[in-house]
Amino acid sequence: MKLITYNPFYPTRWTNLFNDVDYVTSPSVNVVEKENGFALDVVSPGLAKEDFKIELKDKVLTISAEKKSETKNESEKVWRNEYSFASFKRTFHLPDVVDGDGIQANYENGILKLFIPKKPEVVPAVKTIEVA
């Protein structure tokens, strides 16, 4: 008897059945702390800025996107219709030092860039009391 190690990534005869499927993936994110805030870069090529939804609730930042597309040709005999759907959702728990009202987002060249500013440091005011 010969033992064969199971490898789930080994190509099988079913490989071609699934090779055209768009998989739901989670994009890579870089988070960098700067002196005045945090910079997040979300790598998400192929999306438009209208595909993104960014929400902040209770110090939890949620970045999600959905892209649906359909290719259909009505004038010819259809042999194959291609439907495509891609989505992701990432959440980040923000520290208390951030200012949620000042978050800025920009999307260019396949990268969603967010800047989350820090609250200005509260320096206790020094009050001088004169002796009468």
C-alpha positions as CSV (number, residue, x, y, z in Angstrom):
1,M,0.0,0.0,0.0
2,K,1.3,3.4,-0.9
3,L,0.5,6.5,1.2
4,I,-0.1,9.7,-0.6
5,T,0.1,13.0,1.3
6,Y,-3.0,15.2,0.7
7,N,-2.2,18.6,-0.6
8,P,-5.2,20.9,-0.9
9,F,-3.3,23.2,-3.3
10,Y,-2.4,20.4,-5.7
11,P,-4.2,21.0,-9.1
12,T,-7.0,18.6,-9.7
13,R,-9.4,18.0,-12.5
14,W,-11.8,20.5,-10.8
15,T,-9.3,23.4,-11.0
16,N,-10.6,24.7,-14.3
17,L,-14.2,24.8,-12.9
18,F,-13.2,27.5,-10.3
19,N,-10.4,29.4,-12.0
20,D,-12.6,32.3,-13.2
21,V,-14.2,33.0,-9.9
22,D,-13.5,36.4,-8.2
23,Y,-12.6,35.7,-4.6
24,V,-13.4,38.0,-1.8
25,T,-10.1,39.2,-0.5
26,S,-8.9,41.4,2.3
27,P,-6.6,44.1,1.0
28,S,-3.2,44.9,2.5
29,V,-3.1,47.9,4.8
30,N,-0.1,49.9,6.0
31,V,-0.6,52.0,9.1
32,V,2.0,54.6,10.0
33,E,1.9,56.8,13.1
34,K,3.1,60.3,12.5
35,E,3.5,63.2,14.9
36,N,0.1,64.7,14.1
37,G,-1.9,61.6,13.2
38,F,-2.1,58.2,11.6
39,A,-1.8,57.4,7.9
40,L,-3.5,54.3,6.5
41,D,-2.8,53.1,2.9
42,V,-5.3,50.5,1.7
43,V,-4.1,48.7,-1.5
44,S,-7.3,48.2,-3.6
45,P,-6.6,48.4,-7.4
46,G,-9.5,48.2,-9.8
47,L,-12.0,50.0,-7.6
48,A,-13.4,53.5,-8.1
49,K,-13.7,56.0,-5.3
50,E,-17.5,55.5,-5.4
51,D,-17.1,51.8,-4.5
52,F,-15.8,52.7,-1.0
53,K,-17.8,53.2,2.2
54,I,-16.0,54.5,5.2
55,E,-17.7,54.8,8.6
56,L,-16.7,55.7,12.1
57,K,-18.8,54.6,15.0
58,D,-17.7,54.4,18.7
59,K,-13.9,54.7,17.8
60,V,-14.2,51.8,15.3
61,L,-13.3,52.7,11.7
62,T,-14.8,50.5,9.1
63,I,-13.6,50.5,5.5
64,S,-15.6,48.5,3.0
65,A,-16.0,48.3,-0.8
66,E,-18.2,46.5,-3.2
67,K,-17.8,46.2,-7.0
68,K,-20.3,44.6,-9.2
69,S,-20.0,44.3,-12.9
70,E,-21.9,42.5,-15.6
71,T,-20.8,41.9,-19.2
72,K,-23.7,41.1,-21.5
73,N,-24.2,41.3,-25.2
74,E,-27.8,41.2,-26.3
75,S,-27.2,41.4,-30.0
76,E,-25.5,38.1,-30.4
77,K,-26.1,34.5,-29.3
78,V,-24.8,34.4,-25.7
79,W,-22.6,31.4,-24.9
80,R,-21.3,32.7,-21.7
81,N,-22.3,35.6,-19.4
82,E,-19.6,36.9,-17.0
83,Y,-20.7,38.3,-13.6
84,S,-18.2,39.7,-11.3
85,F,-18.4,40.6,-7.7
86,A,-15.7,41.7,-5.3
87,S,-16.0,43.0,-1.8
88,F,-14.0,43.5,1.4
89,K,-14.5,45.0,4.9
90,R,-11.7,46.0,7.3
91,T,-12.2,47.4,10.8
92,F,-9.8,49.3,13.0
93,H,-10.2,50.2,16.6
94,L,-8.9,53.7,17.0
95,P,-7.1,55.0,20.1
96,D,-8.6,57.7,22.2
97,V,-6.0,60.3,21.0
98,V,-7.6,60.5,17.5
99,D,-9.9,63.2,16.2
100,G,-12.7,61.4,14.4
101,D,-14.1,64.6,12.9
102,G,-10.9,65.4,10.9
103,I,-10.5,62.1,9.0
104,Q,-9.6,62.7,5.4
105,A,-9.7,60.1,2.5
106,N,-8.2,60.2,-1.0
107,Y,-8.1,57.5,-3.6
108,E,-5.6,57.5,-6.5
109,N,-3.6,54.9,-8.4
110,G,-5.3,52.0,-6.7
111,I,-4.5,53.1,-3.2
112,L,-7.0,54.5,-0.7
113,K,-5.2,56.9,1.6
114,L,-6.7,58.0,4.9
115,F,-5.3,60.4,7.4
116,I,-6.6,60.3,10.9
117,P,-5.5,63.3,12.9
118,K,-4.6,63.2,16.6
119,K,-6.4,65.5,19.0
120,P,-4.3,68.5,20.0
121,E,-2.6,67.8,23.4
122,V,-4.5,69.5,26.2
123,V,-2.0,71.5,28.1
124,P,-3.4,72.6,31.5
125,A,-3.7,76.4,31.5
126,V,-1.6,78.1,34.1
127,K,-3.6,80.6,36.0
128,T,-1.6,83.1,38.1
129,I,-3.3,84.3,41.2
130,E,-2.2,87.5,42.6
131,V,-2.0,88.0,46.3
132,A,-4.0,91.0,47.5
